[in-house]
Amino acid sequence: MTGPAKTGDWDPALYLKFTDHRLRPALDLMARVPLPEVTTLYDLGCGPGNVTRLLAERWPRAAVTGVDASPEMLAKARAIAGISWQHADLARWRAETPADLVYSNAALHWLDDHAQLFPHLLGQARPGGVLAVQMPRQHLNPTHRILFALARESRWGDGPVAGIRENPVADPGQYYAWLEPLAASLDLWEVEYLHILEGENAVLQWVMGSVARPVLDKLAPHHHAAFLAEYGKRLNEAYPRRSDGKTLLPFRRLFVVAQRRG
């Protein structure tokens, strides 16, 4: 892969390239929601809607709304019938109807001020309702550390540094402290998945659908090819392709399931 398909926009096709790997944490989160029935459900950061459709199948009586800030993602999602789609800034989003379930898979790590955001989102659930969140907590691992170090090199200018979000996800204990005053119950855990990727430059292609995008958006276009070539080289050294052609990518994720007090 020599460069992004588009700069400035999220590319649904690139994101969906690793659907099977990205889907497993969403299903693991869904399985821990302690609600047999759901009437009103919001999927925050729904992307192209593949997880939103599974939520609608899991709770078929629910009025389901997928919410996203990306018009490109929502354009893809709107092909799925039976679900409402809402274009909104997740940092300012409010539920039109108090929710039984506010669900978010791999989206809230793009937002700041979690000390305010997470209590606010739990407050969008009705008493007894649930906030269920999964976020990558990968920022201490080589995928991210290599990217951040490369972006800070002077040869690119100051632009790409503005795309760095050094550690957007806090320690699990912080989420406990922020949510406990509002929660009847809290379930927090971390998992490090071992994703088995195929093809050349597999890890580079993975991050092109996520953490590398904001950095590239700040990088002058004439630097893209050289930047990605160097980033790919360093990733291949950190995550070498095995003799069977596969590449192993350890990937840490944080899960939070909070049920609001009555």
Backbone as a ProteinNet text record, in pm:
[ID]
protein_1_A
[PRIMARY]
MTGPAKTGDWDPALYLKFTDHRLRPALDLMARVPLPEVTTLYDLGCGPGNVTRLLAERWPRAAVTGVDASPEMLAKARAIAGISWQHADLARWRAETPADLVYSNAALHWLDDHAQLFPHLLGQARPGGVLAVQMPRQHLNPTHRILFALARESRWGDGPVAGIRENPVADPGQYYAWLEPLAASLDLWEVEYLHILEGENAVLQWVMGSVARPVLDKLAPHHHAAFLAEYGKRLNEAYPRRSDGKTLLPFRRLFVVAQRRG
[TERTIARY]
84.4	0	88.1	71.6	160.8	99.9	-25.9	-85.6	-231.3	-294.3	-434.3	-521	-636.5	-729.3	-777.1	-801.2	-843.3	-785.4	-755.1	-716.2	-831	-845.3	-949.9	-1078.7	-1101.6	-1223.7	-1188.3	-1282.2	-1266.5	-1316.1	-1241.1	-1270.6	-1339	-1470.1	-1539.4	-1480.9	-1439.5	-1386.8	-1258.7	-1172.6	-1048.9	-1077.5	-1170.4	-1206.2	-1261.8	-1345.5	-1409.7	-1315.6	-1197.3	-1101.5	-1071.2	-1073.6	-1043.5	-1168.4	-1281.8	-1409	-1406.2	-1356.4	-1359.8	-1283.3	-1167.9	-1086.8	-1152.4	-1208.6	-1268.9	-1403.8	-1466.4	-1598.6	-1594.6	-1491.4	-1488.4	-1502.5	-1428	-1448.3	-1590.2	-1651.1	-1788.8	-1883.9	-1863.9	-1948.6	-1920.8	-1793.5	-1760	-1825.1	-1826.9	-1893.8	-2044.2	-2103.1	-2246.5	-2288.5	-2205.9	-2239.4	-2244.2	-2180.2	-2174.6	-2281	-2365.6	-2472.1	-2581	-2611.4	-2704	-2850.1	-2894.1	-3031.9	-3095.2	-3194	-3260.3	-3346.3	-3404.4	-3487.5	-3440.2	-3446.1	-3407.1	-3513.4	-3559.2	-3659.4	-3595.5	-3498.9	-3433.6	-3282.6	-3216.3	-3074.6	-3005.7	-2894.3	-2811.2	-2673.1	-2623.4	-2488.7	-2404	-2317.6	-2237.8	-2108.3	-2082.9	-1968	-1995	-2112	-2160.7	-2082.4	-2007.4	-1932.4	-2023.1	-1983.4	-2062.4	-2183.1	-2206.3	-2330.1	-2327.8	-2211.9	-2209.3	-2238.4	-2188.6	-2218.3	-2360.5	-2405.2	-2541.3	-2644.1	-2621.3	-2712.8	-2716.1	-2601.8	-2598.8	-2670.2	-2658.5	-2732.3	-2883	-2926.8	-3068.8	-3116	-3030.3	-3066.6	-3068.2	-2976.7	-2970.9	-3093.5	-3140.5	-3257.9	-3359.8	-3432.7	-3517.3	-3636	-3673	-3784	-3737.9	-3610.4	-3556.6	-3569	-3592.2	-3574.4	-3426.1	-3356.8	-3211.6	-3171.6	-3080.8	-3027.2	-2874.9	-2818.8	-2673.3	-2631.9	-2532	-2487.5	-2340.9	-2306.8	-2167.1	-2142.8	-2016.9	-1978.3	-1929.8	-1914.9	-1859.9	-1971.1	-1990	-2089.1	-2057	-1926.6	-1889.4	-1932.5	-1910.9	-1952.6	-2105.3	-2176	-2321.8	-2380.8	-2316.1	-2363.3	-2360.1	-2256.9	-2249	-2354.6	-2372.5	-2464.9	-2609.9	-2646.2	-2786.6	-2839.6	-2752.9	-2799.8	-2866.7	-2848.6	-2907.5	-3045.9	-3146.1	-3285	-3321.8	-3425.9	-3482.4	-3410.8	-3312.2	-3233.9	-3233.4	-3246.2	-3235.3	-3088.5	-3050.6	-2911.2	-2907.1	-2813.8	-2805.2	-2662.9	-2649.3	-2519.1	-2504.5	-2402.6	-2386.4	-2243.3	-2202.9	-2076.1	-2095.1	-2022.3	-2043.3	-2010.3	-1921	-1885.4	-2001.3	-2096.8	-2210.3	-2343.1	-2338.7	-2461.1	-2544.6	-2676.7	-2772.5	-2880.9	-2928.8	-3032.6	-3165.6	-3234.9	-3367.5	-3467.3	-3447.4	-3529	-3434.3	-3457.4	-3368.2	-3351.3	-3228.1	-3194.8	-3194	-3234	-3205.7	-3057.6	-3002.4	-2862.9	-2796.5	-2688.2	-2596.6	-2471.4	-2445.9	-2340.4	-2240	-2110.9	-2009.1	-1889.9	-1861.4	-1750.1	-1641.8	-1526.1	-1407.3	-1433	-1490.5	-1515.5	-1475.8	-1499.8	-1486.1	-1341.3	-1245.8	-1104.8	-1064.2	-1149	-1120.9	-1164.6	-1233	-1285	-1203.2	-1199.6	-1125.2	-1217.1	-1156.5	-1226.9	-1321.7	-1267.3	-1348.5	-1406.9	-1343.3	-1396.3	-1534.6	-1560.5	-1692.8	-1778.7	-1716	-1790.5	-1860.3	-1789.8	-1848	-1965.8	-1956.8	-2077.5	-2192.6	-2160.6	-2266.4	-2335.1	-2258.2	-2318.6	-2399.3	-2350.5	-2431.2	-2560.4	-2554	-2674.2	-2775.3	-2736.7	-2832.3	-2912.9	-2873.3	-2949.3	-3055.9	-3165.5	-3269.2	-3217.8	-3280.9	-3245.1	-3257.7	-3152.5	-3147.7	-3091.5	-3075.2	-3016.4	-2865.5	-2804.4	-2663.8	-2585.8	-2464.2	-2362.4	-2258.9	-2236.9	-2141.8	-2042.5	-1913.2	-1810.5	-1690.9	-1636.2	-1506.4	-1418.2	-1293.2	-1197.4	-1061.4	-991.5	-852	-768.6	-680.6	-584.2	-444.9	-411.6	-296	-181.5	-198.4	-105.4	33.5	50	183.5	251.5	185.4	238.9	308.1	387.5	470.1	393.3	273.4	198.4	191.6	168.9	148.9	279.5	365.1	489.5	576.9	580.3	658	599.9	468.2	402.8	432.8	421.5	441.6	586.9	681.1	822.2	853	799.1	822.2	760	640.3	571.2	647.1	725.5	799.5	931.7	970.8	1097.2	1086.2	1190.5	1185.8	1167.3	1200.4	1194	1052.2	950.2	812.3	754.1	826.2	769	688.1	613.1	537.4	399.5	354.6	217	173.2	242.7	191.3	185.7	264.1	260.3	121	51.9	-82.8	-183.3	-149.9	-240	-220.9	-123.6	-94.9	-189.5	-248.3	-322.3	-250.5	-164.6	-62.7	-119.3	-218.9	-276.3	-420.7	-511.5	-648.8	-735.9	-689.9	-768.3	-698.4	-772.2	-715.2	-702.5	-641.1	-635.3	-776.4	-801.2	-936.2	-989.5	-902	-947.5	-1006	-959.8	-1016.4	-1162.4	-1194.9	-1334.3	-1422.9	-1367.6	-1442	-1473.8	-1372.9	-1392.5	-1492.4	-1487.9	-1578.2	-1722.9	-1743.7	-1877.9	-1942.8	-1863.7	-1917.7	-2027.7	-2017.5	-2124.6	-2261.8	-2264.6	-2391.3	-2434.4	-2347.9	-2367.8	-2419.9	-2518.8	-2563.4	-2467.1	-2405.7	-2305.3	-2205.8	-2083.1	-1976.4	-1899.6	-1872.3	-1793.6	-1685.3	-1559.6	-1447	-1345.8	-1291.3	-1187.5	-1106.2	-986.9	-900.5	-870.1	-853.9	-817.4	-709.5	-608.7	-514.7	-540.6	-601.7	-628.8	-501.4	-488.1	-377.5	-436.9	-433.5	-489.9	-390.1	-436.5	-353.6	-386.8	-294.2	-317.1	-247	-302.2	-247.3	-202.2	-109.3	-65.5	56.3	107.8	224.2	182.7	272.9	247.6	114.1	84.2	-47.9	-75.9	23.9	0.6	-16.5	58.8	40.1	-101.1	-151.1	-286.5	-388.1	-361.8	-451.7	-459.7	-344.1	-344.4	-390.3	-384.4	-434.3	-584	-655.3	-797.8	-825.7	-718.8	-744	-643	-541.7	-459.2	-372	-336.1	-250.3	-324.3	-455.4	-531.6	-516	-533.4	-519.4	-378.8	-276.9	-140.3	-122	-168.7	-157	-235	-347.9	-427.5	-351.5	-256.5	-177.9	-46.3	-15	111.9	96.3	193.3	188.8	183.1	95.1	76.7	205.3	299.8	421.4	509.4	478.3	553	487.6	366.2	292.1	367.4	417.7	480.9	602.9	687.6	808.2	772.7	674.9	633.8	581.4	493.5	435.1	538	631.7	737.3	820.6	855.9	937.2	856.2	731.6	645.4	625.6	599.6	582.4	707.7	823.2	950.8	967	940.7	957.8	853.1	731.8	630	668.3	722.7	763.1	876.3	959.5	1065.1	1007.2	907.7	847.4	752.3	687.5	591.3	631.4	733.7	783.6	683.8	679.7	594.4	654.2	570.8	617.3	637.3	695.6	727.5	602.4	487	362.3	293	356.9	300.7	210.9	185.6	97.1	178.2	110.1	168.6	82	144.9	72.9	73.6	-44.8	-59.5	-128.9	-54.1	-119.4	-188.9	-311.2	-389.9	-473.5	-446.5	-511.5	-636.7	-742	-868.3	-925.9	-992.6	-1057.6	-1208.9	-1275.8	-1421.4	-1481.2	-1591.2	-1662.9	-1812	-1876.4	-2020.8	-2073	-2150.3	-2203.6	-2356.2	-2420.3	-2567.3	-2606.2	-2691.8	-2727	-2815.3	-2790.7	-2871.2	-3014.8	-3106.4	-3247.8	-3281.8
-118.9	0	124.1	212.7	327.6	455.3	457.3	580.9	560.2	657.8	646	660.2	594.5	607.1	750.5	815.9	955.3	1017.7	1147.4	1217.1	1305.8	1320.5	1405.9	1332.2	1216.4	1140.2	1000.7	937.5	798	710.9	610.8	524.9	397.4	380.9	261.8	132.2	129.9	6.4	-36.6	60.9	28.3	-20.2	44.1	1.7	-140.3	-171.2	-303	-413.4	-375.7	-476.4	-578.9	-534	-621.8	-645.9	-665	-678	-789.4	-905.6	-1018.7	-987.1	-923.7	-891.3	-781.6	-681.5	-569.7	-608.8	-713.1	-753	-828.5	-905.5	-989.1	-908.4	-798.4	-720.9	-666	-628.4	-578.6	-685.9	-808.8	-918.6	-953	-946.6	-972.8	-869.7	-744.6	-640	-664.1	-695.7	-720	-832.5	-936	-1052.8	-1020.9	-911.6	-877.6	-774.5	-733.9	-639	-713.6	-673.1	-748.8	-710.5	-704.9	-665.6	-768.6	-845.9	-941.7	-874.5	-758.3	-684.3	-540.5	-483.8	-344.7	-280.1	-161.1	-87	22.4	94	205.6	186.4	188.2	156.2	255.3	309.8	397.9	335.3	331.4	283.1	403.9	446.9	567.4	533.9	607.4	575.1	451.1	446.3	324.7	290.3	387.7	359.5	313.4	211.2	164.9	79.4	60.8	-1.7	-151.2	-215.7	-362.1	-411.4	-339	-377.4	-335.7	-221.6	-175.4	-278.2	-337.5	-441.3	-560.9	-599.1	-710.3	-674.9	-550.1	-506	-515.1	-476	-484.8	-629.3	-719.2	-861.1	-919.2	-871.6	-921.5	-877.8	-754.5	-702.2	-656.7	-749.9	-718.6	-626.4	-610.8	-521.5	-378.7	-355.8	-223.3	-127.7	-0.4	108	142.8	115.1	126	248.4	327.3	444.3	435.3	440.5	447.8	592.8	633.7	772.9	779.3	870	884.1	1025.8	1069.8	1202.4	1202.5	1084.2	1074.4	1056.1	1152.7	1133.3	1013.9	986.2	873.7	741.2	726.5	605	590.4	698.9	693.3	664.7	713.2	682.9	532.4	465.8	320.2	254.3	306.6	245.8	252.4	357.6	377.4	271.6	189	75.8	-31.2	-24.6	-122.4	-74.2	-152.8	-114.2	-140.2	-69.3	-94.8	-27.8	56.7	125.8	274.2	358.7	502.5	542.7	642	686.9	835.7	875.7	1014.3	1064.9	1179.9	1245.2	1340.6	1317.2	1399.6	1393.2	1499.6	1504.8	1428.9	1319.1	1235.7	1310.1	1406	1480.4	1564.8	1597.8	1682.3	1607.4	1480.3	1403.5	1388.2	1397.4	1368.3	1277.7	1185.9	1093.1	1165.8	1141.8	1199.7	1135.4	1008.9	933.8	862.4	866.9	795	650	604.8	477.5	362.2	245.4	122.5	86.6	113.2	78.5	185.5	241.9	327	244	210.1	115.1	187.2	160.7	222.4	129.5	89.4	-0.4	74.4	91.9	148.2	285.3	375.9	511.9	618.4	595.5	702.9	739.2	655.7	693.1	808.5	845.1	960.6	1091.1	1082.6	1200.7	1229.1	1355.7	1397.7	1410.6	1441.1	1472.3	1359.8	1239.9	1124.9	1140.4	1221.1	1243.2	1306.6	1386.7	1446	1362.4	1307.4	1237.6	1112.8	1029.1	901	916.7	999.2	1022	1080.9	1170.4	1225.3	1115.6	1024.8	919.3	822.6	788.9	704.2	775.7	907.2	985.3	986.5	944.4	934.7	804.8	714	590.8	614.8	547.8	553.8	484.1	506	426.4	277	203.1	61.5	35.8	140.9	126.5	112.8	84.3	44.4	128.3	164.8	217.8	107.8	68	-39.1	14.8	12.7	77.1	-15.9	-20.6	-84.4	15.9	27.2	118.7	51.7	70.7	27.1	98.3	24.9	83.8	40.6	83.7	34.3	134.4	246.4	356.7	335	233.9	203.7	94.1	42.7	-66.6	-12.7	-95.4	-44.8	20.3	-24.9	38.5	189.3	232	372.8	443.6	377.7	444	472.4	379	400.1	517.7	521.9	629.8	764.9	773.4	901.3	948.5	855.1	892.3	940.4	872.5	911.7	1048	1071.4	1198.5	1316.9	1295	1403.3	1434.9	1356.2	1384.2	1512.7	1592.8	1727.8	1730	1621	1622	1641.9	1617.6	1631.6	1769.5	1852.4	1976.5	1950.1	2051.1	2040.8	1979.5	1964.9	1923	1793.5	1681.6	1553.3	1541.5	1621.4	1615.7	1651.7	1740.1	1780.9	1666.8	1560.7	1446.7	1341.9	1362.3	1265.1	1284.4	1175.4	1174.2	1071.8	1122.4	1040.4	922.5	945.5	836.8	871.8	856.3	905.1	819.8	700.6	613.1	601.2	627.6	628.7	486.8	476.2	348.4	304.8	173.5	126	184.5	201.4	255.3	394.5	473.3	606.6	598.9	505.4	492.2	445.5	360.8	320.9	444.3	527.8	646.1	743.1	759.4	853.4	804.7	674.4	619.7	569.4	533.5	471.3	553.2	687.4	762.9	749.1	714.3	702.3	557.9	462.4	324.3	233.6	152	44.6	-72.8	-92.7	-197.6	-153.8	-202.9	-171.7	-298.7	-318.5	-431.8	-374.7	-388.7	-337.8	-448.2	-458.8	-557.9	-517.4	-575.1	-555.9	-690.4	-687.9	-807.1	-766.6	-850.8	-832.5	-942.9	-905.1	-999	-1019.8	-1136.1	-1162.9	-1179.6	-1071.3	-1073.4	-1136.6	-1231.3	-1299.5	-1238.8	-1160	-1083.8	-1149.2	-1128	-1185.7	-1075.2	-1109.2	-1018.2	-936.5	-863.8	-778.4	-650	-599.4	-474.3	-478.3	-592.1	-613.4	-517.2	-490.7	-401.8	-258.1	-218.4	-84.7	-68.5	-168.6	-159.1	-150.5	-221.1	-214.8	-71.7	-10.3	121.6	230.8	204.6	303.2	326	229.6	247.8	304.7	346.8	396.4	504.9	469.1	569.8	650.4	594.2	667.9	778.4	767.1	863.1	1007.6	1040.7	1181.7	1237.1	1152.9	1198.6	1230.8	1143.6	1168.2	1291.6	1317.3	1434.4	1564.4	1560.4	1679.7	1686.4	1582.1	1573.2	1629	1707.5	1759.4	1643.4	1651.5	1538.6	1489.3	1578.2	1532.6	1447.3	1441.6	1357.3	1219.7	1200.2	1079	950.7	943.4	819.1	785.3	883.3	858	824.1	893.3	867.2	724.9	683.3	549.8	441.2	469	370.3	348	455.7	443.4	381.9	423.5	367	217.3	179.4	37.7	-43.6	12.1	-56.9	-82.2	18.9	4.2	-91	-87.7	-181.6	-325.5	-345.9	-481.4	-534.5	-444.4	-486.5	-522.4	-447.1	-472.7	-592.1	-612.2	-720.7	-801.2	-883.8	-954.2	-1055.8	-1064.9	-1164.9	-1303.8	-1398.1	-1530.8	-1615.8	-1734.4	-1820.6	-1866.6	-1867.6	-1907.5	-1789.5	-1673.2	-1555.3	-1471.5	-1516.3	-1444.6	-1347.6	-1243.8	-1148.8	-1144.3	-1153.7	-1151.6	-1010.3	-959.4	-824.8	-832.5	-822.1	-810.9	-675.1	-676.1	-552.5	-549.3	-449.2	-438.1	-350.8	-394.9	-320.8	-315.9	-204.7	-183.7	-189.1	-259.1	-273.4	-213.5	-142	-81.8	-108	-170.1	-189.1	-135.4	-26.3	39.5	41.4	1	6	121.5	206.6	328.7	295.5	368.1	353.2	396.2	332.8	368.7	492.7
0	0	0	-95.5	-109.1	-55.2	-24	26.3	55	123	156.3	34.1	37.5	-74.3	-88.7	26.5	26.5	151.6	145.8	266.8	309.8	443.5	497.6	527.6	469.7	491.7	538.4	610.5	649	535.2	501.9	387.5	436.9	414.2	463.3	408.9	282.2	223.6	294.2	327.3	396	537.1	605.9	741.5	740.6	642.2	636.4	589	543.6	498.2	607.2	734.2	847.2	931.2	864.5	934.1	1037.9	1003.3	1096.8	1224.5	1211.7	1328.7	1411.7	1347.2	1418.9	1478	1424.1	1469.6	1602.1	1625.4	1745.3	1874.3	1894.5	2017	2029.4	1917.5	1921.9	1972.6	1927.8	1973.5	2119.8	2160.2	2299.7	2391.6	2348.7	2426.2	2432.4	2319.2	2311.7	2406.3	2416.3	2498.2	2646.3	2688.9	2831.1	2870.9	2778.3	2812.3	2889.4	3013.5	3097.9	3077.7	2952.6	2922.8	2830.5	2878.1	2789.4	2683.1	2716.9	2622.8	2615.8	2496.7	2474	2386.1	2426.7	2348.7	2264.4	2324.8	2256.2	2264.1	2148.2	2139.8	2047.6	2094.1	2012.8	1997.9	1873.9	1844.3	1806.3	1898	1877.5	1805	1697.2	1612.7	1531.4	1471.4	1403.9	1278.9	1221.8	1100.2	987.8	912.2	799.2	837.7	968	1013.1	1029.4	1009.8	1018.2	1159.8	1262.7	1400.4	1437.8	1389.5	1418.6	1372.7	1258.5	1208.6	1303.1	1358.4	1452.9	1583.4	1626.5	1744.6	1721.1	1601.9	1569.4	1564.8	1519.8	1518.6	1659.8	1745.1	1882.8	1962.2	1941.3	2010.6	1905.5	1845.9	1730.1	1760.5	1886.2	1920.5	1944	1940.4	1971.3	1853.4	1886	1789.2	1790.6	1681.2	1675.4	1593	1647.5	1577.4	1574.7	1455.8	1440.5	1427	1503.4	1508.3	1467.5	1375.8	1334.6	1285.7	1295.1	1248.5	1104.5	1043.3	908.6	804.7	715.1	609	520	497.8	412.5	475	605	673.1	671.7	698.1	701.7	563.8	459.2	323.8	299.1	349	338.9	427	548.7	644.2	597.5	526.2	490.3	393.9	341.7	260.9	346.4	478.9	570.1	610.9	584	610.6	756.3	801.9	934	1048.4	1020	1121.9	1088.5	1192.1	1173.3	1180.6	1099.9	1095.8	1124.6	1208.8	1253.8	1238	1171.6	1160.2	1277.4	1362.3	1481.4	1530.7	1599.4	1670.8	1801.7	1819.2	1937.8	2066.4	2061.5	2182.2	2233.1	2145.6	2184.4	2175	2146.6	2123.5	2250.2	2231.3	2336.5	2280.6	2361.9	2318.5	2305.1	2194.5	2177.8	2273.4	2303.7	2399	2494	2626.6	2718.2	2674	2673.7	2609.3	2708.3	2658.7	2731.1	2716.6	2597.7	2571.6	2487.8	2540.6	2463.9	2441.9	2317	2281	2192.1	2214.3	2129.3	2115.9	1994.4	1965.4	1888.3	1951.8	1885.6	1825.3	1907.3	1859.8	1960.9	2089.1	2187.4	2216.9	2175.9	2192.8	2102.7	2006.6	1922.8	1990.4	2103.4	2172.4	2298	2337.2	2455.2	2576.5	2690.5	2815.1	2857.3	2871.3	2910.9	3051	3136.3	3271.2	3266.6	3164.5	3145.6	3050.9	2948.5	2843.6	2896.3	2971.2	3009.8	3107	3211	3292.3	3210.7	3117.1	3031.4	2951.2	2893.1	2811.5	2896.3	3016.3	3103.9	3141.5	3151.9	3180.9	3068.8	2948.3	2836.8	2843	2933.1	2954.5	3061.3	3049	3152.9	3278.4	3395.1	3512.7	3482.5	3510.5	3474.4	3336.5	3257.4	3124.7	3132.7	3018.3	3014.7	2914.2	2955.2	2865.5	2845	2720.6	2687.8	2585.6	2620.4	2539.1	2523.6	2403.8	2377.4	2307.2	2354.7	2293.5	2280.7	2169.3	2163.2	2269.8	2332.4	2427.1	2382.5	2262.9	2188.9	2187.6	2253.7	2232.8	2291.9	2375.4	2426.2	2345.3	2243.8	2162.4	2036.6	1968	1856.8	1742.3	1710.9	1601.4	1619.8	1743.1	1772.4	1807.1	1885.4	1924	1802.4	1706.9	1584.1	1505.2	1494.1	1419.7	1483.2	1615.9	1682.6	1670.3	1684.6	1671.7	1530.4	1431	1291.9	1263	1312.8	1286.4	1344.3	1449.2	1513.4	1443.8	1345.1	1276.8	1194.8	1198.5	1142.3	991.5	923.7	776.2	723.1	807.9	761.3	792	865.2	914.8	1040.5	1083.8	1208.9	1191.2	1068.4	1043.4	1109.9	1084.8	1133.4	1285	1357	1503.9	1554.3	1481.7	1523.2	1514.2	1440.6	1429.4	1536.6	1626.2	1731.3	1849.2	1894.8	2021.8	2108.9	2195.6	2261.1	2338.2	2420.4	2501.1	2533.9	2440	2457.5	2548.6	2587.3	2673.4	2808.4	2915.8	3049.8	3104.5	3221.7	3291.7	3331	3338.3	3373.7	3503.6	3603.2	3730.7	3721.4	3622	3602.6	3559.8	3471	3426.5	3541.8	3627.6	3747.3	3832.3	3856.1	3939.8	3877.7	3747.2	3681.2	3678.5	3666.8	3647.8	3776.1	3875.3	3996.6	4063.6	4070.3	4137.1	4071.2	3942.8	3869.7	3845.7	3877.2	3830.5	3941.5	3905.2	3993.9	3987	3871.2	3855.3	3748.3	3762.5	3667.6	3635.7	3507.4	3460.5	3369.7	3409.9	3331.6	3312.7	3191.8	3166.4	3044.1	3036	2919.8	2856.5	2724.8	2647.9	2547.8	2531.9	2421.3	2320	2208.8	2100.8	2019.6	1962.5	1871.5	1732	1656.1	1521.5	1425	1346.5	1246.7	1110.5	1057.9	935.8	817.7	698.6	576.9	482	394.4	290.1	328.7	230.2	251.7	322.7	404.5	477	550.6	613.1	671.6	785.8	870.1	983.4	935.2	834	777	723.4	653.7	601.7	714.9	824.3	939.9	993.8	1020	1083.5	987.3	856.5	762.3	776.5	834.9	860.7	997.4	1070.4	1205.8	1243.2	1323.7	1389.5	1293.3	1178.9	1086	1011.6	1002	920.9	967.4	1097	1136.5	1113.5	1128	1103.6	955.7	868.5	724.6	681.2	746.6	711.9	738	832.9	866.3	789.2	715.2	643.4	501.7	457.8	321.3	221.5	119.8	27.5	-37.3	-63.7	-131.5	-40.4	89	181.8	203.1	153.5	186.8	150.9	29.9	-15.3	70.4	95.7	175	319.5	373.5	511.9	526.6	435.5	445.3	417.8	328.5	303.1	428.8	497.6	618.5	732.8	747.1	851.8	828.2	703.6	672.1	700.3	667.8	694.8	844.6	925.6	1070.9	1129.9	1076.1	1123.4	1088.7	969.7	929.9	1017.2	1067	1159.5	1296	1340.3	1471.1	1467.7	1351.3	1334.2	1210	1219.4	1100.4	1047.3	916.8	852.2	873.7	910.7	945.4	819.9	837.1	723.5	648.8	717	650.7	583.4	584.5	519.7	608.8	732.3	823.1	909.8	959	1052.4	1177	1293.4	1420.2	1478	1508.7	1563.6	1699.3	1810.3	1941.2	1951.7	2002.7	2005.3	2132.7	2217.8	2349.3	2339.8	2410.3	2410.4	2552.2	2583	2711.7	2692.8	2784.3	2781.1	2908	2892.8	3004.9	2986	3084.4	3084.5	3216.7	3210.3	3329.8	3323.4	3430.1	3438.8	3530.3	3481.8	3555.8	3676.5	3784.1	3903.3	3878.4	3950.5	3938.4	4019
[MASK]
++++++++++++++++++++++++++++++++++++++++++++++++++++++++++++++++++++++++++++++++++++++++++++++++++++++++++++++++++++++++++++++++++++++++++++++++++++++++++++++++++++++++++++++++++++++++++++++++++++++++++++++++++++++++++++++++++++++++++++++++++++++++++++++++++++++

